[in-house]
Protein backbone atom coordinates (compact mmCIF):
# COMPACT_ATOMS: atom_id res chain seq x y z
CA UNK A 1 0.00 0.00 0.00
CA UNK A 2 1.75 3.19 -1.16
CA UNK A 3 1.84 6.12 1.25
CA UNK A 4 2.98 9.39 -0.26
CA UNK A 5 3.77 12.30 2.04
CA UNK A 6 4.17 15.81 0.68
CA UNK A 7 5.06 18.88 2.70
CA UNK A 8 4.19 22.45 1.75
CA UNK A 9 4.37 25.70 3.63
CA UNK A 10 1.14 26.55 5.42
CA UNK A 11 -1.37 28.09 3.05
CA UNK A 12 0.61 27.31 -0.11
CA UNK A 13 -2.29 25.31 -1.55
CA UNK A 14 -6.03 25.73 -1.43
CA UNK A 15 -8.24 22.79 -0.48
CA UNK A 16 -9.14 22.42 -4.16
CA UNK A 17 -5.46 22.30 -5.16
CA UNK A 18 -4.72 19.69 -2.49
CA UNK A 19 -7.54 17.49 -3.76
CA UNK A 20 -6.41 17.88 -7.36
CA UNK A 21 -2.80 17.08 -6.48
CA UNK A 22 -3.78 14.01 -4.45
CA UNK A 23 -5.95 12.71 -7.31
CA UNK A 24 -3.15 13.18 -9.85
CA UNK A 25 -0.60 11.47 -7.62
CA UNK A 26 -3.03 8.61 -7.00
CA UNK A 27 -3.64 8.21 -10.74
CA UNK A 28 0.10 8.06 -11.39
CA UNK A 29 0.66 5.43 -8.69
CA UNK A 30 -2.25 3.34 -10.03
CA UNK A 31 -0.85 3.61 -13.56
CA UNK A 32 2.58 2.39 -12.46
CA UNK A 33 1.63 -0.23 -9.86
CA UNK A 34 -1.68 -1.49 -11.28
CA UNK A 35 -3.03 -1.54 -7.71
CA UNK A 36 -6.54 -0.31 -6.89
CA UNK A 37 -6.64 3.43 -6.20
CA UNK A 38 -8.06 2.75 -2.72
CA UNK A 39 -4.64 1.32 -1.79
CA UNK A 40 -2.89 4.65 -2.35
CA UNK A 41 -2.74 7.11 0.51
CA UNK A 42 -1.62 10.72 0.06
CA UNK A 43 -0.87 12.92 3.06
CA UNK A 44 -0.34 16.62 2.50
CA UNK A 45 1.35 18.14 5.52
CA UNK A 46 1.71 21.87 6.08
CA UNK A 47 4.55 23.49 8.00
CA UNK A 48 4.76 27.15 8.94
CA UNK A 49 7.08 29.01 6.59
CA UNK A 50 9.32 29.86 9.56
CA UNK A 51 10.12 26.13 9.91
CA UNK A 52 11.64 25.92 6.41
CA UNK A 53 15.32 26.71 6.18
CA UNK A 54 17.84 26.61 3.35
CA UNK A 55 21.47 27.48 3.81
CA UNK A 56 20.75 28.28 7.46
CA UNK A 57 18.21 30.97 6.54
CA UNK A 58 14.45 30.88 6.98
CA UNK A 59 12.27 31.39 3.92
CA UNK A 60 11.29 34.91 5.09
CA UNK A 61 15.02 35.73 5.44
CA UNK A 62 15.72 34.34 1.97
CA UNK A 63 12.85 36.36 0.49
CA UNK A 64 14.13 39.53 2.17
CA UNK A 65 17.65 38.89 0.88
CA UNK A 66 16.41 38.24 -2.65
CA UNK A 67 14.23 41.36 -2.52
CA UNK A 68 17.32 43.40 -1.64
CA UNK A 69 19.05 41.85 -4.65
CA UNK A 70 15.94 42.66 -6.72
CA UNK A 71 15.05 38.98 -7.22
CA UNK A 72 11.66 37.80 -6.05
CA UNK A 73 10.29 34.34 -5.26
CA UNK A 74 6.72 33.62 -4.31
BALUM-453531 format. One record per residue (C-alpha): residue number from 1; residue in three letters; x, y, z. Coordinates in nm, 4 decimals. Example, Ala and Ser with C-alpha at 12.3 -4.5 7.8 and 13.67 -1.06 7.14 Angstrom:
<dozas>
<doza nr="1" rest="ala" c1="1.2300" c2="-0.4500" c3="0.7800"/>
<doza nr="2" rest="ser" c1="1.3670" c2="-0.1060" c3="0.7140"/>
</dozas>
This chain:
<dozas>
<doza nr="1" rest="unk" c1="0.0000" c2="0.0000" c3="0.0000"/>
<doza nr="2" rest="unk" c1="0.1746" c2="0.3185" c3="-0.1158"/>
<doza nr="3" rest="unk" c1="0.1845" c2="0.6116" c3="0.1249"/>
<doza nr="4" rest="unk" c1="0.2975" c2="0.9390" c3="-0.0264"/>
<doza nr="5" rest="unk" c1="0.3774" c2="1.2301" c3="0.2045"/>
<doza nr="6" rest="unk" c1="0.4171" c2="1.5811" c3="0.0676"/>
<doza nr="7" rest="unk" c1="0.5057" c2="1.8878" c3="0.2703"/>
<doza nr="8" rest="unk" c1="0.4193" c2="2.2453" c3="0.1754"/>
<doza nr="9" rest="unk" c1="0.4374" c2="2.5702" c3="0.3626"/>
<doza nr="10" rest="unk" c1="0.1138" c2="2.6549" c3="0.5415"/>
<doza nr="11" rest="unk" c1="-0.1373" c2="2.8091" c3="0.3050"/>
<doza nr="12" rest="unk" c1="0.0610" c2="2.7307" c3="-0.0106"/>
<doza nr="13" rest="unk" c1="-0.2287" c2="2.5307" c3="-0.1552"/>
<doza nr="14" rest="unk" c1="-0.6031" c2="2.5730" c3="-0.1430"/>
<doza nr="15" rest="unk" c1="-0.8240" c2="2.2786" c3="-0.0481"/>
<doza nr="16" rest="unk" c1="-0.9136" c2="2.2418" c3="-0.4161"/>
<doza nr="17" rest="unk" c1="-0.5460" c2="2.2299" c3="-0.5162"/>
<doza nr="18" rest="unk" c1="-0.4715" c2="1.9692" c3="-0.2493"/>
<doza nr="19" rest="unk" c1="-0.7538" c2="1.7495" c3="-0.3759"/>
<doza nr="20" rest="unk" c1="-0.6405" c2="1.7884" c3="-0.7358"/>
<doza nr="21" rest="unk" c1="-0.2804" c2="1.7079" c3="-0.6475"/>
<doza nr="22" rest="unk" c1="-0.3783" c2="1.4012" c3="-0.4446"/>
<doza nr="23" rest="unk" c1="-0.5945" c2="1.2709" c3="-0.7310"/>
<doza nr="24" rest="unk" c1="-0.3150" c2="1.3178" c3="-0.9849"/>
<doza nr="25" rest="unk" c1="-0.0599" c2="1.1468" c3="-0.7623"/>
<doza nr="26" rest="unk" c1="-0.3028" c2="0.8610" c3="-0.7002"/>
<doza nr="27" rest="unk" c1="-0.3645" c2="0.8213" c3="-1.0738"/>
<doza nr="28" rest="unk" c1="0.0098" c2="0.8061" c3="-1.1388"/>
<doza nr="29" rest="unk" c1="0.0658" c2="0.5433" c3="-0.8688"/>
<doza nr="30" rest="unk" c1="-0.2246" c2="0.3337" c3="-1.0032"/>
<doza nr="31" rest="unk" c1="-0.0853" c2="0.3609" c3="-1.3558"/>
<doza nr="32" rest="unk" c1="0.2576" c2="0.2392" c3="-1.2459"/>
<doza nr="33" rest="unk" c1="0.1633" c2="-0.0234" c3="-0.9857"/>
<doza nr="34" rest="unk" c1="-0.1683" c2="-0.1489" c3="-1.1277"/>
<doza nr="35" rest="unk" c1="-0.3026" c2="-0.1541" c3="-0.7711"/>
<doza nr="36" rest="unk" c1="-0.6543" c2="-0.0308" c3="-0.6893"/>
<doza nr="37" rest="unk" c1="-0.6640" c2="0.3427" c3="-0.6197"/>
<doza nr="38" rest="unk" c1="-0.8055" c2="0.2745" c3="-0.2725"/>
<doza nr="39" rest="unk" c1="-0.4645" c2="0.1318" c3="-0.1795"/>
<doza nr="40" rest="unk" c1="-0.2891" c2="0.4646" c3="-0.2345"/>
<doza nr="41" rest="unk" c1="-0.2741" c2="0.7114" c3="0.0513"/>
<doza nr="42" rest="unk" c1="-0.1617" c2="1.0719" c3="0.0065"/>
<doza nr="43" rest="unk" c1="-0.0868" c2="1.2915" c3="0.3059"/>
<doza nr="44" rest="unk" c1="-0.0342" c2="1.6623" c3="0.2505"/>
<doza nr="45" rest="unk" c1="0.1348" c2="1.8141" c3="0.5515"/>
<doza nr="46" rest="unk" c1="0.1711" c2="2.1868" c3="0.6080"/>
<doza nr="47" rest="unk" c1="0.4546" c2="2.3488" c3="0.8001"/>
<doza nr="48" rest="unk" c1="0.4758" c2="2.7154" c3="0.8943"/>
<doza nr="49" rest="unk" c1="0.7078" c2="2.9013" c3="0.6588"/>
<doza nr="50" rest="unk" c1="0.9321" c2="2.9859" c3="0.9561"/>
<doza nr="51" rest="unk" c1="1.0119" c2="2.6130" c3="0.9909"/>
<doza nr="52" rest="unk" c1="1.1636" c2="2.5924" c3="0.6415"/>
<doza nr="53" rest="unk" c1="1.5324" c2="2.6708" c3="0.6185"/>
<doza nr="54" rest="unk" c1="1.7837" c2="2.6611" c3="0.3353"/>
<doza nr="55" rest="unk" c1="2.1470" c2="2.7484" c3="0.3815"/>
<doza nr="56" rest="unk" c1="2.0754" c2="2.8284" c3="0.7455"/>
<doza nr="57" rest="unk" c1="1.8212" c2="3.0966" c3="0.6540"/>
<doza nr="58" rest="unk" c1="1.4451" c2="3.0885" c3="0.6981"/>
<doza nr="59" rest="unk" c1="1.2267" c2="3.1390" c3="0.3920"/>
<doza nr="60" rest="unk" c1="1.1290" c2="3.4915" c3="0.5093"/>
<doza nr="61" rest="unk" c1="1.5015" c2="3.5732" c3="0.5440"/>
<doza nr="62" rest="unk" c1="1.5722" c2="3.4338" c3="0.1966"/>
<doza nr="63" rest="unk" c1="1.2846" c2="3.6357" c3="0.0488"/>
<doza nr="64" rest="unk" c1="1.4134" c2="3.9525" c3="0.2170"/>
<doza nr="65" rest="unk" c1="1.7652" c2="3.8886" c3="0.0883"/>
<doza nr="66" rest="unk" c1="1.6406" c2="3.8237" c3="-0.2653"/>
<doza nr="67" rest="unk" c1="1.4229" c2="4.1364" c3="-0.2516"/>
<doza nr="68" rest="unk" c1="1.7316" c2="4.3398" c3="-0.1636"/>
<doza nr="69" rest="unk" c1="1.9046" c2="4.1852" c3="-0.4647"/>
<doza nr="70" rest="unk" c1="1.5938" c2="4.2663" c3="-0.6718"/>
<doza nr="71" rest="unk" c1="1.5053" c2="3.8979" c3="-0.7221"/>
<doza nr="72" rest="unk" c1="1.1658" c2="3.7801" c3="-0.6048"/>
<doza nr="73" rest="unk" c1="1.0295" c2="3.4341" c3="-0.5256"/>
<doza nr="74" rest="unk" c1="0.6721" c2="3.3620" c3="-0.4310"/>
</dozas>
